[in-house]
Amino acid sequence: MLTTEWVVDEDEALLLRQWGDECVVYNSVSGDTHLLNALGGVALASLLQAPATADGLAQRVASQLGFEVDEALLEMIGTLLGDFERIGLIRQHPLQ
């Protein structure tokens, strides 16, 4: 079975700043700036520290924010990962 790990592309230089419930991330390669909510900011900060599977990222985010890992959180993490990939912040890396 092939599992996907999510990583911040090594060639990307992301600058992340958080203020309360908002987060701004600047991609110095593309020149794009993105506004994230608190969940998105925590998730991206976690991926900047170390790659993770979707389930692993959900565990980290839940631990940091004091949430329970449930279907709603897993769905939100899945959506975030897809959005982050679409805007070029992260990429998938297959694990064997």
JOFEN-V443810 format. One record per residue. N is the residue number from 1. SS is DSSP state (A for helix, B for strand, O for the rest). D_LAST is the distance of its C-alpha to the last C-alpha in Angstrom with 2 decimals. Layout:
BEGIN
[[N SS D_LAST] [N SS D_LAST]]
END
This chain:
BEGIN
[[1 O 7.03] [2 O 5.36] [3 B 6.47] [4 B 8.62] [5 B 10.08] [6 B 13.66] [7 B 15.37] [8 B 18.96] [9 O 19.29] [10 O 20.54] [11 O 23.35] [12 O 24.62] [13 O 27.32] [14 B 27.59] [15 B 30.59] [16 B 30.53] [17 B 33.73] [18 B 34.29] [19 B 37.68] [20 O 38.01] [21 O 36.21] [22 B 35.45] [23 B 33.17] [24 B 33.49] [25 B 30.76] [26 B 31.84] [27 B 29.63] [28 O 31.59] [29 O 29.91] [30 O 30.86] [31 O 33.84] [32 O 32.87] [33 B 33.64] [34 B 32.22] [35 B 33.71] [36 B 31.36] [37 B 32.35] [38 A 31.72] [39 A 28.47] [40 A 27.11] [41 A 28.37] [42 A 26.80] [43 A 23.38] [44 A 23.53] [45 A 24.95] [46 A 22.08] [47 A 19.52] [48 A 21.85] [49 A 21.54] [50 O 17.76] [51 O 14.72] [52 B 13.78] [53 O 12.27] [54 A 15.28] [55 A 15.96] [56 A 15.80] [57 A 18.09] [58 A 20.37] [59 A 20.75] [60 A 21.69] [61 A 24.06] [62 A 25.63] [63 A 26.27] [64 A 27.86] [65 A 29.98] [66 O 30.90] [67 O 29.41] [68 O 27.99] [69 O 24.57] [70 O 25.65] [71 A 25.00] [72 A 27.14] [73 A 25.24] [74 A 21.83] [75 A 23.48] [76 A 25.00] [77 A 21.78] [78 A 20.17] [79 A 23.33] [80 A 23.35] [81 A 19.85] [82 A 20.94] [83 A 24.24] [84 A 22.88] [85 A 20.69] [86 A 23.76] [87 O 26.02] [88 O 23.79] [89 O 23.08] [90 B 19.28] [91 B 16.39] [92 B 12.93] [93 B 9.96] [94 B 6.61] [95 B 3.77] [96 O 0.00]]
END
